[in-house]
């Protein structure tokens, strides 16, 4: 029996939490056991940009705006972790404000602790769910190049320890 098959599910989930979300999902084909484990990983980080080393045509095709939206939506539909330690959206392409709002609502419903939304090339207007502004579990909140539409006049972040808003 190899060493990987001897690891507990909890330990495998911790290890998978250190891997980028797209790779965790891709690794789910490794074994039947891993097919369901990726859905319990408490960290979801979605990066929609290519590094300078990945500038070939095939990579650029893989970063089509619809691919990110479809990947995030599909991942969240299948994801089962009761608590999200981390939910990061690093967006280079256009995603609709309603899609981003839905994803944030799902993260808030899963008691997100670390929420980050970053747009890389342009400012993005986002309509966030009102329950975000009353979320008691958020400890870290970061928006980069995000224009938040309709901020309620009253809000409360009881657990907030750090925040950053960069335009």
DOSEVEX-165157 format. One record per atom (N, C-alpha, C): x, z, y; residue in one letter; residue number from 1; atom name. Coordinates in steps of 0.001 Angstrom, whole numbers. Layout:
N
[pt [X; Z; Y]; A; NUM; CA]
...
END
This chain:
167
[pt [854; 0; -1178]; X; 1; N]
[pt [0; 0; 0]; X; 1; CA]
[pt [898; 0; 1238]; X; 1; C]
[pt [613; -900; 2207]; X; 2; N]
[pt [1465; -948; 3389]; X; 2; CA]
[pt [1109; 156; 4378]; X; 2; C]
[pt [1999; 375; 5328]; X; 3; N]
[pt [1848; 1500; 6255]; X; 3; CA]
[pt [643; 1339; 7181]; X; 3; C]
[pt [320; 110; 7574]; X; 4; N]
[pt [-816; -100; 8469]; X; 4; CA]
[pt [-2113; 316; 7799]; X; 4; C]
[pt [-2279; 18; 6522]; X; 5; N]
[pt [-3525; 383; 5851]; X; 5; CA]
[pt [-3645; 1888; 5660]; X; 5; C]
[pt [-2538; 2624; 5807]; X; 6; N]
[pt [-2569; 4076; 5664]; X; 6; CA]
[pt [-2912; 4789; 6974]; X; 6; C]
[pt [-2883; 4088; 8097]; X; 7; N]
[pt [-3188; 4701; 9378]; X; 7; CA]
[pt [-4670; 5045; 9481]; X; 7; C]
[pt [-4960; 6155; 10110]; X; 8; N]
[pt [-6357; 6528; 10313]; X; 8; CA]
[pt [-6994; 5608; 11343]; X; 8; C]
[pt [-8307; 5496; 11303]; X; 9; N]
[pt [-9020; 4677; 12276]; X; 9; CA]
[pt [-8762; 5171; 13700]; X; 9; C]
[pt [-8750; 6487; 13904]; X; 10; N]
[pt [-8504; 7036; 15242]; X; 10; CA]
[pt [-7138; 6632; 15775]; X; 10; C]
[pt [-6122; 6674; 14930]; X; 11; N]
[pt [-4784; 6286; 15348]; X; 11; CA]
[pt [-4726; 4790; 15649]; X; 11; C]
[pt [-5379; 3979; 14823]; X; 12; N]
[pt [-5407; 2538; 15076]; X; 12; CA]
[pt [-6110; 2230; 16398]; X; 12; C]
[pt [-7168; 2926; 16689]; X; 13; N]
[pt [-7884; 2718; 17954]; X; 13; CA]
[pt [-6982; 3088; 19128]; X; 13; C]
[pt [-6218; 4177; 18997]; X; 14; N]
[pt [-5279; 4557; 20058]; X; 14; CA]
[pt [-4210; 3485; 20253]; X; 14; C]
[pt [-3719; 2938; 19159]; X; 15; N]
[pt [-2713; 1880; 19243]; X; 15; CA]
[pt [-3320; 635; 19879]; X; 15; C]
[pt [-4517; 258; 19449]; X; 16; N]
[pt [-5182; -922; 19997]; X; 16; CA]
[pt [-5500; -748; 21479]; X; 16; C]
[pt [-5655; 489; 21932]; X; 17; N]
[pt [-5928; 755; 23346]; X; 17; CA]
[pt [-4753; 380; 24240]; X; 17; C]
[pt [-3579; 255; 23663]; X; 18; N]
[pt [-2383; -83; 24423]; X; 18; CA]
[pt [-2175; -1593; 24545]; X; 18; C]
[pt [-3016; -2357; 23862]; X; 19; N]
[pt [-2884; -3811; 23794]; X; 19; CA]
[pt [-3913; -4448; 24738]; X; 19; C]
[pt [-3571; -5548; 25406]; X; 20; N]
[pt [-4552; -6222; 26263]; X; 20; CA]
[pt [-5828; -6578; 25480]; X; 20; C]
[pt [-6964; -6476; 26135]; X; 21; N]
[pt [-8262; -6663; 25490]; X; 21; CA]
[pt [-8364; -7992; 24753]; X; 21; C]
[pt [-7891; -9078; 25367]; X; 22; N]
[pt [-7999; -10380; 24707]; X; 22; CA]
[pt [-7220; -10390; 23389]; X; 22; C]
[pt [-6100; -9681; 23348]; X; 23; N]
[pt [-5306; -9624; 22123]; X; 23; CA]
[pt [-5953; -8713; 21077]; X; 23; C]
[pt [-6583; -7636; 21532]; X; 24; N]
[pt [-7278; -6731; 20614]; X; 24; CA]
[pt [-8397; -7481; 19910]; X; 24; C]
[pt [-9165; -8239; 20675]; X; 25; N]
[pt [-10261; -9011; 20086]; X; 25; CA]
[pt [-9707; -10056; 19118]; X; 25; C]
[pt [-8639; -10726; 19517]; X; 26; N]
[pt [-8025; -11734; 18643]; X; 26; CA]
[pt [-7502; -11118; 17350]; X; 26; C]
[pt [-6983; -9892; 17436]; X; 27; N]
[pt [-6440; -9232; 16245]; X; 27; CA]
[pt [-7530; -8774; 15280]; X; 27; C]
[pt [-8768; -8847; 15698]; X; 28; N]
[pt [-9850; -8392; 14822]; X; 28; CA]
[pt [-9960; -9237; 13564]; X; 28; C]
[pt [-9333; -10404; 13562]; X; 29; N]
[pt [-9371; -11257; 12378]; X; 29; CA]
[pt [-8336; -10848; 11325]; X; 29; C]
[pt [-7482; -9885; 11660]; X; 30; N]
[pt [-6428; -9456; 10741]; X; 30; CA]
[pt [-7005; -8922; 9433]; X; 30; C]
[pt [-8049; -8116; 9531]; X; 31; N]
[pt [-8661; -7575; 8323]; X; 31; CA]
[pt [-10105; -7195; 8600]; X; 31; C]
[pt [-10874; -7009; 7545]; X; 32; N]
[pt [-12273; -6595; 7692]; X; 32; CA]
[pt [-12359; -5250; 8399]; X; 32; C]
[pt [-11440; -4383; 8108]; X; 33; N]
[pt [-11410; -3055; 8721]; X; 33; CA]
[pt [-11235; -3155; 10233]; X; 33; C]
[pt [-10370; -4061; 10683]; X; 34; N]
[pt [-10102; -4211; 12101]; X; 34; CA]
[pt [-11247; -4895; 12837]; X; 34; C]
[pt [-12091; -5640; 12116]; X; 35; N]
[pt [-13193; -6359; 12763]; X; 35; CA]
[pt [-14094; -5419; 13553]; X; 35; C]
[pt [-14331; -4234; 13028]; X; 36; N]
[pt [-15208; -3305; 13738]; X; 36; CA]
[pt [-14426; -2313; 14606]; X; 36; C]
[pt [-13155; -2103; 14316]; X; 37; N]
[pt [-12378; -1127; 15082]; X; 37; CA]
[pt [-12188; -1532; 16537]; X; 37; C]
[pt [-12000; -2808; 16814]; X; 38; N]
[pt [-11765; -3224; 18200]; X; 38; CA]
[pt [-12960; -2870; 19081]; X; 38; C]
[pt [-14152; -2806; 18498]; X; 39; N]
[pt [-15344; -2508; 19295]; X; 39; CA]
[pt [-15393; -1051; 19750]; X; 39; C]
[pt [-14503; -220; 19242]; X; 40; N]
[pt [-14463; 1197; 19598]; X; 40; CA]
[pt [-13326; 1554; 20557]; X; 40; C]
[pt [-12532; 566; 20916]; X; 41; N]
[pt [-11406; 801; 21817]; X; 41; CA]
[pt [-11955; 1217; 23191]; X; 41; C]
[pt [-11514; 2358; 23720]; X; 42; N]
[pt [-12085; 2873; 24968]; X; 42; CA]
[pt [-11502; 2271; 26251]; X; 42; C]
[pt [-10607; 1305; 26126]; X; 43; N]
[pt [-9991; 672; 27298]; X; 43; CA]
[pt [-10286; -819; 27268]; X; 43; C]
[pt [-10944; -1312; 28305]; X; 44; N]
[pt [-11202; -2743; 28425]; X; 44; CA]
[pt [-10561; -3233; 29713]; X; 44; C]
[pt [-9559; -4088; 29560]; X; 45; N]
[pt [-8846; -4660; 30702]; X; 45; CA]
[pt [-8928; -6175; 30561]; X; 45; C]
[pt [-9570; -6795; 31533]; X; 46; N]
[pt [-9755; -8240; 31508]; X; 46; CA]
[pt [-8913; -8854; 32609]; X; 46; C]
[pt [-7901; -9627; 32215]; X; 47; N]
[pt [-7007; -10286; 33161]; X; 47; CA]
[pt [-7286; -11771; 33164]; X; 47; C]
[pt [-7663; -12293; 34310]; X; 48; N]
[pt [-7991; -13706; 34452]; X; 48; CA]
[pt [-6949; -14387; 35322]; X; 48; C]
[pt [-5726; -14392; 34879]; X; 49; N]
[pt [-4689; -15114; 35583]; X; 49; CA]
[pt [-3599; -15460; 34587]; X; 49; C]
[pt [-2843; -16483; 34916]; X; 50; N]
[pt [-1729; -16852; 34041]; X; 50; CA]
[pt [-432; -16490; 34733]; X; 50; C]
[pt [542; -16115; 33946]; X; 51; N]
[pt [1844; -15797; 34521]; X; 51; CA]
[pt [2574; -17100; 34829]; X; 51; C]
[pt [3663; -17005; 35560]; X; 52; N]
[pt [4422; -18203; 35904]; X; 52; CA]
[pt [4965; -18899; 34670]; X; 52; C]
[pt [5145; -18166; 33583]; X; 53; N]
[pt [5662; -18758; 32357]; X; 53; CA]
[pt [4605; -19561; 31618]; X; 53; C]
[pt [3334; -19369; 31978]; X; 54; N]
[pt [2237; -20005; 31252]; X; 54; CA]
[pt [1570; -21094; 32078]; X; 54; C]
[pt [2327; -21892; 32774]; X; 55; N]
[pt [1742; -22866; 33681]; X; 55; CA]
[pt [1443; -24220; 33032]; X; 55; C]
[pt [1448; -24333; 31724]; X; 56; N]
[pt [1149; -25619; 31110]; X; 56; CA]
[pt [-350; -25915; 31151]; X; 56; C]
[pt [-724; -27166; 30866]; X; 57; N]
[pt [-2122; -27579; 30970]; X; 57; CA]
[pt [-3033; -26809; 30033]; X; 57; C]
[pt [-2579; -26558; 28815]; X; 58; N]
[pt [-3419; -25861; 27844]; X; 58; CA]
[pt [-3790; -24467; 28339]; X; 58; C]
[pt [-2842; -23752; 28901]; X; 59; N]
[pt [-3111; -22414; 29417]; X; 59; CA]
[pt [-4079; -22482; 30584]; X; 59; C]
[pt [-3878; -23438; 31478]; X; 60; N]
[pt [-4767; -23554; 32628]; X; 60; CA]
[pt [-6191; -23862; 32190]; X; 60; C]
[pt [-6368; -24651; 31143]; X; 61; N]
[pt [-7700; -24919; 30622]; X; 61; CA]
[pt [-8329; -23644; 30088]; X; 61; C]
[pt [-7536; -22775; 29502]; X; 62; N]
[pt [-8053; -21528; 28943]; X; 62; CA]
[pt [-8488; -20550; 30019]; X; 62; C]
[pt [-8116; -20784; 31272]; X; 63; N]
[pt [-8476; -19875; 32350]; X; 63; CA]
[pt [-9597; -20445; 33209]; X; 63; C]
[pt [-10416; -21288; 32626]; X; 64; N]
[pt [-11582; -21837; 33314]; X; 64; CA]
[pt [-12515; -20682; 33671]; X; 64; C]
[pt [-13145; -20715; 34839]; X; 65; N]
[pt [-13979; -19597; 35286]; X; 65; CA]
[pt [-15028; -19159; 34266]; X; 65; C]
[pt [-15633; -20069; 33585]; X; 66; N]
[pt [-16673; -19698; 32626]; X; 66; CA]
[pt [-16076; -18954; 31437]; X; 66; C]
[pt [-14830; -19232; 31098]; X; 67; N]
[pt [-14226; -18541; 29967]; X; 67; CA]
[pt [-14138; -17039; 30203]; X; 67; C]
[pt [-13742; -16618; 31392]; X; 68; N]
[pt [-13650; -15185; 31680]; X; 68; CA]
[pt [-15031; -14554; 31593]; X; 68; C]
[pt [-16001; -15148; 32258]; X; 69; N]
[pt [-17353; -14586; 32261]; X; 69; CA]
[pt [-17913; -14510; 30847]; X; 69; C]
[pt [-17732; -15548; 30080]; X; 70; N]
[pt [-18229; -15549; 28707]; X; 70; CA]
[pt [-17494; -14516; 27862]; X; 70; C]
[pt [-16186; -14403; 28055]; X; 71; N]
[pt [-15415; -13446; 27269]; X; 71; CA]
[pt [-15813; -12005; 27594]; X; 71; C]
[pt [-15937; -11683; 28881]; X; 72; N]
[pt [-16320; -10327; 29277]; X; 72; CA]
[pt [-17718; -10008; 28765]; X; 72; C]
[pt [-18657; -10916; 28985]; X; 73; N]
[pt [-20035; -10679; 28534]; X; 73; CA]
[pt [-20102; -10518; 27028]; X; 73; C]
[pt [-19439; -11399; 26299]; X; 74; N]
[pt [-19440; -11310; 24837]; X; 74; CA]
[pt [-18801; -10035; 24328]; X; 74; C]
[pt [-17691; -9648; 24953]; X; 75; N]
[pt [-17003; -8419; 24562]; X; 75; CA]
[pt [-17905; -7207; 24788]; X; 75; C]
[pt [-18545; -7147; 25955]; X; 76; N]
[pt [-19412; -6005; 26257]; X; 76; CA]
[pt [-20634; -5950; 25348]; X; 76; C]
[pt [-21143; -7111; 24933]; X; 77; N]
[pt [-22285; -7131; 24009]; X; 77; CA]
[pt [-21924; -6534; 22650]; X; 77; C]
[pt [-20706; -6782; 22212]; X; 78; N]
[pt [-20276; -6306; 20901]; X; 78; CA]
[pt [-19619; -4928; 20933]; X; 78; C]
[pt [-19188; -4512; 22101]; X; 79; N]
[pt [-18444; -3268; 22242]; X; 79; CA]
[pt [-19347; -2057; 22008]; X; 79; C]
[pt [-18826; -1035; 21324]; X; 80; N]
[pt [-19649; 113; 20927]; X; 80; CA]
[pt [-19119; 1470; 21363]; X; 80; C]
[pt [-18000; 1521; 22032]; X; 81; N]
[pt [-17449; 2824; 22422]; X; 81; CA]
[pt [-18446; 3545; 23330]; X; 81; C]
[pt [-18695; 4797; 23029]; X; 82; N]
[pt [-19654; 5589; 23807]; X; 82; CA]
[pt [-19113; 5906; 25194]; X; 82; C]
[pt [-17792; 6051; 25300]; X; 83; N]
[pt [-17150; 6369; 26577]; X; 83; CA]
[pt [-16074; 5329; 26843]; X; 83; C]
[pt [-16066; 4794; 28068]; X; 84; N]
[pt [-15016; 3875; 28484]; X; 84; CA]
[pt [-14015; 4634; 29342]; X; 84; C]
[pt [-12835; 4817; 28816]; X; 85; N]
[pt [-11773; 5451; 29587]; X; 85; CA]
[pt [-11378; 4562; 30759]; X; 85; C]
[pt [-11394; 3256; 30529]; X; 86; N]
[pt [-10871; 2316; 31509]; X; 86; CA]
[pt [-11650; 1010; 31439]; X; 86; C]
[pt [-12048; 504; 32597]; X; 87; N]
[pt [-12673; -810; 32699]; X; 87; CA]
[pt [-12083; -1493; 33921]; X; 87; C]
[pt [-11239; -2519; 33682]; X; 88; N]
[pt [-10578; -3244; 34757]; X; 88; CA]
[pt [-10961; -4713; 34692]; X; 88; C]
[pt [-11319; -5271; 35836]; X; 89; N]
[pt [-11564; -6700; 35972]; X; 89; CA]
[pt [-10556; -7246; 36962]; X; 89; C]
[pt [-9668; -8096; 36503]; X; 90; N]
[pt [-8673; -8732; 37357]; X; 90; CA]
[pt [-9039; -10213; 37396]; X; 90; C]
[pt [-9671; -10637; 38490]; X; 91; N]
[pt [-10352; -11916; 38543]; X; 91; CA]
[pt [-9617; -12904; 39431]; X; 91; C]
[pt [-9247; -14040; 38855]; X; 92; N]
[pt [-8623; -15110; 39621]; X; 92; CA]
[pt [-9632; -16228; 39869]; X; 92; C]
[pt [-10544; -16429; 38959]; X; 93; N]
[pt [-11540; -17485; 39087]; X; 93; CA]
[pt [-12850; -16902; 39610]; X; 93; C]
[pt [-13797; -17771; 39848]; X; 94; N]
[pt [-15079; -17299; 40366]; X; 94; CA]
[pt [-15959; -16770; 39252]; X; 94; C]
[pt [-16489; -15605; 39476]; X; 95; N]
[pt [-17518; -15027; 38621]; X; 95; CA]
[pt [-18666; -14695; 39559]; X; 95; C]
[pt [-19879; -14798; 39071]; X; 96; N]
[pt [-20998; -14520; 39965]; X; 96; CA]
[pt [-21089; -13031; 40260]; X; 96; C]
[pt [-21596; -12723; 41446]; X; 97; N]
[pt [-21771; -11327; 41852]; X; 97; CA]
[pt [-22696; -10606; 40890]; X; 97; C]
[pt [-23701; -11304; 40375]; X; 98; N]
[pt [-24645; -10658; 39451]; X; 98; CA]
[pt [-23982; -10339; 38113]; X; 98; C]
[pt [-23078; -11212; 37650]; X; 99; N]
[pt [-22354; -10923; 36403]; X; 99; CA]
[pt [-21485; -9680; 36566]; X; 99; C]
[pt [-20751; -9622; 37649]; X; 100; N]
[pt [-19874; -8477; 37888]; X; 100; CA]
[pt [-20699; -7206; 38017]; X; 100; C]
[pt [-21811; -7281; 38711]; X; 101; N]
[pt [-22707; -6127; 38836]; X; 101; CA]
[pt [-23216; -5655; 37493]; X; 101; C]
[pt [-23576; -6591; 36624]; X; 102; N]
[pt [-24040; -6238; 35274]; X; 102; CA]
[pt [-22932; -5562; 34481]; X; 102; C]
[pt [-21730; -6106; 34545]; X; 103; N]
[pt [-20611; -5520; 33796]; X; 103; CA]
[pt [-20309; -4107; 34282]; X; 103; C]
[pt [-20356; -3904; 35584]; X; 104; N]
[pt [-20102; -2566; 36135]; X; 104; CA]
[pt [-21221; -1615; 35698]; X; 104; C]
[pt [-22454; -2085; 35690]; X; 105; N]
[pt [-23565; -1236; 35245]; X; 105; CA]
[pt [-23373; -799; 33793]; X; 105; C]
[pt [-22936; -1722; 32952]; X; 106; N]
[pt [-22663; -1379; 31550]; X; 106; CA]
[pt [-21545; -347; 31475]; X; 106; C]
[pt [-20485; -530; 32263]; X; 107; N]
[pt [-19370; 427; 32271]; X; 107; CA]
[pt [-19843; 1803; 32728]; X; 107; C]
[pt [-20668; 1851; 33766]; X; 108; N]
[pt [-21192; 3129; 34262]; X; 108; CA]
[pt [-22070; 3777; 33204]; X; 108; C]
[pt [-22880; 2980; 32519]; X; 109; N]
[pt [-23727; 3506; 31450]; X; 109; CA]
[pt [-22907; 4078; 30297]; X; 109; C]
[pt [-21651; 3635; 30190]; X; 110; N]
[pt [-20756; 4133; 29147]; X; 110; CA]
[pt [-19784; 5168; 29701]; X; 110; C]
[pt [-20149; 5794; 30795]; X; 111; N]
[pt [-19405; 6916; 31358]; X; 111; CA]
[pt [-17959; 6556; 31700]; X; 111; C]
[pt [-17781; 5426; 32357]; X; 112; N]
[pt [-16451; 4951; 32734]; X; 112; CA]
[pt [-15722; 6002; 33567]; X; 112; C]
[pt [-14434; 6126; 33325]; X; 113; N]
[pt [-13601; 7084; 34061]; X; 113; CA]
[pt [-12668; 6399; 35043]; X; 113; C]
[pt [-12207; 5215; 34698]; X; 114; N]
[pt [-11258; 4478; 35522]; X; 114; CA]
[pt [-11826; 3079; 35726]; X; 114; C]
[pt [-12265; 2768; 36942]; X; 115; N]
[pt [-12885; 1480; 37248]; X; 115; CA]
[pt [-12049; 760; 38296]; X; 115; C]
[pt [-11689; -486; 37991]; X; 116; N]
[pt [-10888; -1283; 38918]; X; 116; CA]
[pt [-11421; -2708; 38923]; X; 116; C]
[pt [-11660; -3222; 40116]; X; 117; N]
[pt [-12043; -4627; 40273]; X; 117; CA]
[pt [-11073; -5229; 41271]; X; 117; C]
[pt [-10415; -6304; 40860]; X; 118; N]
[pt [-9438; -6976; 41725]; X; 118; CA]
[pt [-9687; -8469; 41720]; X; 118; C]
[pt [-9726; -9043; 42908]; X; 119; N]
[pt [-9743; -10491; 43051]; X; 119; CA]
[pt [-8341; -10887; 43495]; X; 119; C]
[pt [-7772; -11931; 42891]; X; 120; N]
[pt [-6390; -12289; 43180]; X; 120; CA]
[pt [-6209; -13251; 44341]; X; 120; C]
[pt [-7084; -14250; 44468]; X; 121; N]
[pt [-6813; -15298; 45440]; X; 121; CA]
[pt [-7741; -15282; 46640]; X; 121; C]
[pt [-8934; -14815; 46479]; X; 122; N]
[pt [-9895; -14809; 47582]; X; 122; CA]
[pt [-10696; -13521; 47518]; X; 122; C]
[pt [-11333; -13210; 48618]; X; 123; N]
[pt [-12200; -12045; 48622]; X; 123; CA]
[pt [-13471; -12375; 47865]; X; 123; C]
[pt [-13977; -11427; 47119]; X; 124; N]
[pt [-15199; -11630; 46361]; X; 124; CA]
[pt [-16272; -10658; 46800]; X; 124; C]
[pt [-17447; -11204; 47068]; X; 125; N]
[pt [-18587; -10357; 47408]; X; 125; CA]
[pt [-19270; -9935; 46110]; X; 125; C]
[pt [-19533; -8646; 45989]; X; 126; N]
[pt [-20089; -8102; 44754]; X; 126; CA]
[pt [-21251; -7179; 45094]; X; 126; C]
[pt [-22323; -7322; 44360]; X; 127; N]
[pt [-23476; -6437; 44498]; X; 127; CA]
[pt [-23408; -5457; 43321]; X; 127; C]
[pt [-22970; -4244; 43603]; X; 128; N]
[pt [-22768; -3250; 42555]; X; 128; CA]
[pt [-24042; -2431; 42349]; X; 128; C]
[pt [-24243; -1962; 41132]; X; 129; N]
[pt [-25453; -1174; 40858]; X; 129; CA]
[pt [-25431; 148; 41616]; X; 129; C]
[pt [-26587; 570; 42086]; X; 130; N]
[pt [-26664; 1805; 42880]; X; 130; CA]
[pt [-26216; 3022; 42084]; X; 130; C]
[pt [-26394; 2997; 40773]; X; 131; N]
[pt [-25984; 4154; 39967]; X; 131; CA]
[pt [-24471; 4362; 39971]; X; 131; C]
[pt [-23709; 3309; 40295]; X; 132; N]
[pt [-22258; 3479; 40412]; X; 132; CA]
[pt [-21932; 4520; 41475]; X; 132; C]
[pt [-22691; 4524; 42555]; X; 133; N]
[pt [-22398; 5400; 43687]; X; 133; CA]
[pt [-22834; 6848; 43443]; X; 133; C]
[pt [-23398; 7108; 42274]; X; 134; N]
[pt [-23744; 8467; 41856]; X; 134; CA]
[pt [-23092; 8820; 40511]; X; 134; C]
[pt [-22121; 8024; 40118]; X; 135; N]
[pt [-21484; 8200; 38815]; X; 135; CA]
[pt [-20620; 9465; 38804]; X; 135; C]
[pt [-20923; 10351; 37889]; X; 136; N]
[pt [-20220; 11635; 37825]; X; 136; CA]
[pt [-18952; 11600; 36978]; X; 136; C]
[pt [-18701; 10499; 36275]; X; 137; N]
[pt [-17535; 10455; 35391]; X; 137; CA]
[pt [-16341; 9735; 35988]; X; 137; C]
[pt [-16538; 8959; 37041]; X; 138; N]
[pt [-15437; 8174; 37607]; X; 138; CA]
[pt [-14386; 9098; 38217]; X; 138; C]
[pt [-13161; 8937; 37725]; X; 139; N]
[pt [-12024; 9688; 38247]; X; 139; CA]
[pt [-11138; 8818; 39126]; X; 139; C]
[pt [-11070; 7520; 38797]; X; 140; N]
[pt [-10264; 6575; 39545]; X; 140; CA]
[pt [-11119; 5362; 39877]; X; 140; C]
[pt [-11127; 4979; 41139]; X; 141; N]
[pt [-11915; 3840; 41600]; X; 141; CA]
[pt [-11029; 2986; 42498]; X; 141; C]
[pt [-10909; 1708; 42154]; X; 142; N]
[pt [-10043; 831; 42924]; X; 142; CA]
[pt [-10691; -533; 43093]; X; 142; C]
[pt [-10748; -1003; 44335]; X; 143; N]
[pt [-11251; -2335; 44654]; X; 143; CA]
[pt [-10179; -3058; 45457]; X; 143; C]
[pt [-9798; -4250; 45011]; X; 144; N]
[pt [-8828; -5081; 45724]; X; 144; CA]
[pt [-9492; -6403; 46072]; X; 144; C]
[pt [-9539; -6698; 47367]; X; 145; N]
[pt [-10160; -7918; 47871]; X; 145; CA]
[pt [-11631; -8015; 47473]; X; 145; C]
[pt [-12286; -6898; 47409]; X; 146; N]
[pt [-13693; -6835; 47033]; X; 146; CA]
[pt [-14523; -6499; 48267]; X; 146; C]
[pt [-15559; -7263; 48484]; X; 147; N]
[pt [-16521; -6975; 49540]; X; 147; CA]
[pt [-17769; -6451; 48831]; X; 147; C]
[pt [-18051; -5178; 49027]; X; 148; N]
[pt [-19190; -4549; 48361]; X; 148; CA]
[pt [-20425; -4724; 49231]; X; 148; C]
[pt [-21427; -5357; 48668]; X; 149; N]
[pt [-22687; -5567; 49371]; X; 149; CA]
[pt [-23621; -4394; 49090]; X; 149; C]
[pt [-24339; -3966; 50078]; X; 150; N]
[pt [-25359; -2938; 49940]; X; 150; CA]
[pt [-24839; -1605; 49407]; X; 150; C]
[pt [-23997; -969; 50167]; X; 151; N]
[pt [-23530; 375; 49823]; X; 151; CA]
[pt [-24613; 1359; 50275]; X; 151; C]
[pt [-25070; 2232; 49382]; X; 152; N]
[pt [-26106; 3185; 49775]; X; 152; CA]
[pt [-25580; 4179; 50823]; X; 152; C]
[pt [-26497; 4697; 51626]; X; 153; N]
[pt [-26088; 5634; 52666]; X; 153; CA]
[pt [-25626; 6966; 52080]; X; 153; C]
[pt [-26123; 7313; 50920]; X; 154; N]
[pt [-25681; 8540; 50237]; X; 154; CA]
[pt [-25029; 8176; 48908]; X; 154; C]
[pt [-23887; 8797; 48679]; X; 155; N]
[pt [-23222; 8599; 47390]; X; 155; CA]
[pt [-22439; 9847; 47046]; X; 155; C]
[pt [-22149; 9987; 45751]; X; 156; N]
[pt [-21447; 11177; 45279]; X; 156; CA]
[pt [-20595; 10816; 44068]; X; 156; C]
[pt [-19320; 11075; 44187]; X; 157; N]
[pt [-18383; 10879; 43082]; X; 157; CA]
[pt [-17762; 12238; 42773]; X; 157; C]
[pt [-18431; 13031; 41985]; X; 158; N]
[pt [-17991; 14409; 41720]; X; 158; CA]
[pt [-16623; 14519; 41066]; X; 158; C]
[pt [-16298; 13569; 40203]; X; 159; N]
[pt [-15030; 13659; 39463]; X; 159; CA]
[pt [-13910; 12837; 40060]; X; 159; C]
[pt [-14171; 12142; 41152]; X; 160; N]
[pt [-13188; 11230; 41733]; X; 160; CA]
[pt [-11910; 11964; 42141]; X; 160; C]
[pt [-10787; 11453; 41634]; X; 161; N]
[pt [-9473; 12029; 41952]; X; 161; CA]
[pt [-8629; 11084; 42784]; X; 161; C]
[pt [-8822; 9781; 42572]; X; 162; N]
[pt [-8072; 8821; 43378]; X; 162; CA]
[pt [-8903; 7558; 43583]; X; 162; C]
[pt [-8665; 6942; 44738]; X; 163; N]
[pt [-9350; 5700; 45037]; X; 163; CA]
[pt [-8467; 4847; 45913]; X; 163; C]
[pt [-8715; 3542; 45859]; X; 164; N]
[pt [-7987; 2601; 46702]; X; 164; CA]
[pt [-8911; 1430; 47005]; X; 164; C]
[pt [-9001; 1098; 48269]; X; 165; N]
[pt [-9798; -39; 48714]; X; 165; CA]
[pt [-8892; -899; 49565]; X; 165; C]
[pt [-8502; -2045; 49038]; X; 166; N]
[pt [-7571; -2923; 49740]; X; 166; CA]
[pt [-8232; -4261; 50013]; X; 166; C]
[pt [-8232; -4650; 51279]; X; 167; N]
[pt [-8749; -5965; 51642]; X; 167; CA]
[pt [-7584; -6887; 51829]; X; 167; C]
END
